[in-house]
C-alpha cells in the first residue's frame, strides 16, 4: 500500500468536496 498515494487521494478528495461546498454555498 502506497501511503503517500492514499494521503494524496484523501487530500484531493477533501479539496474537491471543499470546492463543491463553497460553490454551492455561494450560489
Secondary structure by P-SEA (a helix, b strand, c coil): ccaaaaaaaaaaaaaaaaaaaaaaaac
